[in-house]
Amino acid sequence: MASGAAMRAPIIAVALLLLASCQSGSPTPPAASRSPSATPQPSARLSTYLSANFATALAWAPDGRLFYAQRGGSIATFDGKAARAFASVSPSTSGERGLLGLAISPTFSSDHYVYAFYSRSDDESRQRVVRWTDQSGTGAQLTTIIDNLPAGTDCCHKGGRLAFGPDRKLYVSLGENHLASQAQDPSSLRGKILRYNADGTVPADNPFGSSNPVWAIGLRNPFGLAFSPDGKLFVTDNGPSGDDGSPPTGYDRVLQVVRGGNSQWPVCYGNSIPLHASNCPGTPPTYQSGTTTLVPTGASFVSGKGPAGYQGDFVFCSYAQDRLKVMSPDGRQLLFDGPACQLDVKEGPDHALYFSDTASIYRLGS
């Protein structure tokens, strides 16, 4: 991806429009060691798992099926042998819009719910979260559970990720729609992590009031949501891109997001670098990329049974560099670059890692 504010500003925006063609060549295998002084570990085998058209989000069902959302509006499943259409929506795909998020109910074995986030085509300034019931492999009983989430009127900063936490609440990432100051306003949904009950209602114990879905403030364009084994929420957030007088490239962030937390944008950027005040509110990121542009997207924690060399680590995809970024479990240290990865990454029930780019979903494991 080209540097500079014009190409950097979207998380997957202008790139979403320009990179519709398939990538050529095979993904590069991961580095063999975690650091120059570490004992080399055997590399897991990398293979193309299946073709997919811009698989923005991946999710595993307890029965072993991989659900994958494609930006143009379709959700499909793959059982290791054959792909099958599950459901579809008709999203706007203007700018960074599209079918952006996917989650499986934590009680899927009993309720069979599948959730998705998409940008509305009938009103491009709004987005929604919907839910289907899986009936014999097909999505039925489509229900809108959260509607009228802001998308703004320009190209960028739509957020759109979904994840269930260990509390069985639904967490939603939402960008600030290029209205930076609203990221600091708890009464606005822009630039936030939102928290809902599984039915789309607001939990009574949310930090800014029982009717307010806001869980944490001060984000620019959060895309990756991942819960650590001990229940901590980590988020990838895209850097300032020249907004409000900030640098045009770099300063992408990994954040540990807490109840009522403030991740500082746009008062500060990067590692608590002041932009609009001498003092930075809230909490600095666990990691920031300095002047290097990453465009971080989907994120996950790897279990202790994951591929050799990745076990226990925090990983996220870099859209700009087309690499899986492998980090220490606390999200503070970049250990090495893994294979090609642009959109999302999840660990499968077989403990292999599965990750996507604009053309395919890959598998890394034994």
Secondary structure, 3 states (H helix, E strand, C coil): CCCCHHHHCCCCHHHHHHCCCCCCCCCCCCCCCCCCCCCCCCCCEEEEEEECCCEEEEEECCCCCEEEEECCCEEEEECCCCEEEEEECCECCCCCCCEEEEEECCCHHHHCEEEEEEEECCCCCEEEEEEEEEECCEEEEEEEEEEEEECCCCCCCCCCCEEECCCCCEEEEECCCCCHHHHHCCCCCCCEEEEECCCCCCCCCCCCCCCCCEEEECCCCEEEEEECCCCCEEEEECCCCCHHHCCCCCCCEEEEECCCCECCCCCEECCCEECCCCCCCCCCCCEECCCCCCCEEEEEECCCCCCCCCCCCEEEEECCCCEEEEECCCCCCEEEECCCCCCCEEECCCCCEEEECCCEEEEEEC
